[in-house]
Amino acid sequence: MKNKVILLILDGLGYSYARKLMGNLEGWVDSGEAQLWKGQSVLPSVSGPCYASIHTGLTPQDHGVTSNYHQGKLEDADIFSAVKSAGGTTAAVAHSFFSDYFQASPFNHLRDMEVDDINRPIQHARFYTMAGENKAQPATPSDIDLFWQMSLLIQRHQPDYFLFHSSTLDSLGHHYGFDSIEIDKNCYTIDAALGDFIPRWQEQGYDVIVTADHGQSARGHHGGTEAIMRDIPIYYFANPHNPIQGPSTNHVIAQTALAPSILQRMGIPIPESMQASPVWK
């Protein structure tokens, strides 16, 4: 592999809120240690369709996941399958939707919550379900615990591609609205943790990308066409020994370009089904 990549999806973190609330990430952009682009989610701007588009490079109208009610493994090529086909290793700490779409469907708790199997598309994985979620109990795992789970998997297996996905901000946004003190405090917590973990992952040889699946309105809604629902941040921390070549910072990156761009950065053949042009080298 040319480069190992970590992709972090902070669910629901729209572009404007990231710019206001993520002080560590923005500080690295100011110092030139990270690059930032605005991205635009697919439509509908809903989690399941966006998860699928991020990894297949296809629109929901093409991959078939048009809502969060979809169940079933996708047939299209994706980042995990492409990395595995090239002889690489994959890993994830993420919501069970990713297991259902890219690993095995339906999700089986006893089979799928913890995976260490080199024959599966996502070879090393720890999934969560958020079962029992309600306003009194959002059922979101501690993001710091999830970062440590991720770091343990990196230490044990050194995967070439690692997906991290947190549902915290999206869940709290739905319950309290994204323009709320609950979001402010949790953005601070996640941003502070990333201040510790991103340098650790870079030292372990990874490019680190921090993005979101979609944004969210002040009322806690998304799915539609408004910029606050579709605009997402894309922070890129490149391996300092292999700087990234990308578009100008005013270029808006389509969400469907993430999969081919990540594979190109890794030096992995891009499946023919991924039609968007890569934006990074």
N, C-alpha and C positions, 0 to 999 in steps of 0.2 A: 504494500500500500504506500502511495506517495505521502498521504497524511491521514492521521486518525482524527475522527470528528465526534464531538459531543453536541447533540441538539437538545436544548432545553426549551420546552413549551410551557410558558406560564399562562395558563388558561384564562382568557378574558382580559388580559392586560393590553388595552388599546394604546395606540401610539401617543396620544396626547397625555394620558395618565402616566405612561412610562417616562416621558420627558419631564413631567412635573415631580414624580415621586421616587424615581429610582436613582438616588444620588451617587451611589458607587458606580453604577453603569455609566451614568452621564459624566462622572469625573474621569473615567478611563477614556471616554470619547474626547473630552476636553484636552487630556494630556497626550492624545494621539496613540494610546495603547490599544484602542478599540475603534472600529469603524461602525457607523450607524447608517442604515437606510430605512426609509418608510416602505413597508410592504402593504399589499392589498389582498384581503382574503377573497376567497371564492364566494359565490352565492348559491344557496343561502349561507349567511355568516353564522353558522351553527357548528357546534363542536364536532360531531361525528363527520359531517361532510368535509370540514376543514382538516381533521386528522387524516382522512383518506386522501385528500388532495395533496397535503404536504408530503405524503410518502409515495404516492403513485405518480404525481405530476399531472394528474387529470382533473377535469372539472367534475363536480357532482353529477352533472348530466351525462358524463361518460362513464365514471366508475360506479354510479348507481346508488351511492349513499346520499340521500337527499334529506335526511332528518336524523335525529337521535334515536329513532325507533327502528332503524335498520339492524338486522342481525344476519350474520353470515360472512364467511371468509371471502375476501375479494379475490378475483381471478387474475387481475392485472398485475404486472411486475411492479415491485416496490423497492424501496431502499434496502430493506432487510434481505429480500430474496436476491437482489443484485449483489450485495456484499457477500452473502453466503456462496453464491455461484462463482464468485471470483476467488474463493478460498479464504475469505475473511471471517471474522468473528463478530457477532452482534450481541447486544444486550439492551435491556430496558428496565426502568422503574417507572411505572405508568398506570393509568386507569385501565380497567379490564376491556374497554372498547378496543384498545390496540391489540390485545390478545385475540379478540373475536374477529377483527378485520384481517390480521396478518399472521396469526398463529394457528388457531383452531376454533371452530364454532360448533355448538354454543359453548360459552365459557363454562368450564367445569372447575369449581373451587379446588377440589382435591388434586386434580391433574395440572391445573394451570396457574395457581397463585404463585408457586415457586418453581422455576424451571432451570435446570442445568442439564442440557441435552444438546450435544453438537449436531444432531440430526434435524433439529427443528429450526424454523426460520429465525426466530428470536431465541438464541441459544442459551442465554443467561438472563433470567427475568424475574422480577418481583412485581406482581400486579395487585392492585387494590380495587374494591368495588364501590365504596361509599354506601353500602347497604344501610338502610334505616335513616337516611338523611332527612332532616327537618330543620325548621328555624331554630329550635332549641338545641339541636345537635347537628351541626353541618356535616359531621362524619368525614372531615378532611384529615388525613394523616398529617403529623407534624412534618413540615417541609425540611426542617433540619434533620430529622430522623431519616427522611427519604434521601437527602444528600449524603448522609453517612452510609445508607444502604448502597447507594450508587458507588461511593468511594471504595467500599468493601469489594464490590463486584469488579471494579477496575483493578484493585490490588490483586485479586485472585486470578483474573482471567485476561486482563489487558485487551478488552474488545476493541476492534477497529472502528465500529460505529456504536454509539451509545445514545439511546433516547431517554431523556428525563421528561416527565410530564407531571405538573402539579395542578390540581383542581381547586386549590384554596381560594384564589381571588375570584374566579368565576362563581363559585358556590356562595361566597359571602356577598358578592355583587348582586346575585339574584335575591338574596334574603334582605339585604340592607340598602341596595342601590350602590352604584360604583362611586358616587360622590358622597362618601360616608366616612366617619372616623374609623370604622372597622376596616375598610379598605386601606386608609392611610396607614394604620398601625401594622397591617399585615404586609403591605408593600415595604415598609421600613424593615420588618423582620426578615423578609426574603432577600432584600437588597443587602442587608448587613451580612447575612449568611453567604451570599455570593461573593462578598468582599473577601471572605476567607477561602472559599472553595475554588473559585475560578483560578487564582494563582497556583493552587495545588494541582489542578487538572492540567494547566499549561505546563507545569514542571514535569508532569507525567507524559508529555508529548502530544497533547491534544489541541486541535483547534476547538474553540468553544463558540457556539452560536446560541444566542438567547433571543427568543421570539415568542409569539402568541398565536393561537389559532384564530382569534377574532377579538374585537373590542367589545365594549358594552356601554349602554347609555347610563346617564345619571340615575334613571329609574330602575336599572338592572335588567335591561332588555337588549337582545341582539337577534340577528336573523335576517334583518333587512339590508337596505342599500345605503343608509346614512354613513358618512365618513367615520363617525364615532364608533360604529359597529364593525366597519371593514378595515380601517387603518390600523396596522400593527407595526411594532418596532422590530427591526432585525439588527441586533448588535453582533458584531463579529470580532472575536479575539483570535487572531491568527498565531500560529507557531512563530515566534520571533526569528527562528532560523530559516523560515520559509514564508516570507511575507505574501499576503494575498494581493492579487490584481483583480479589481472589481470596477463596476461602473461609477460614475460620478455620484456624489452624495445626494444630489437632487433627483436621481433616478428612482422611480417607484418600482419595486420588485413584485411581480405577480407571484402569488402563493404557489402556483403550479410550476414556477421556475426553481423552487427550493430543492426538489428531489434531484433533477439532473445537475444542478449546481453543486450539491453536496457530493454526488458521485464523481463528477469531474475533478473536484478538489482532492478526492481520495484516489484518483487514478483508476477508477473502475469503469468498465464499459457501460454506456447509458442505454437502457432498453429502448427499442424502437417506439414503444408506446408512449414514451415521454417526449412530447413534441416541443415543449418550450426550450428556448436556447439557454444554455448555462450562463450565469452572470459572473462567476468567479473562476479564477485560475490559480 
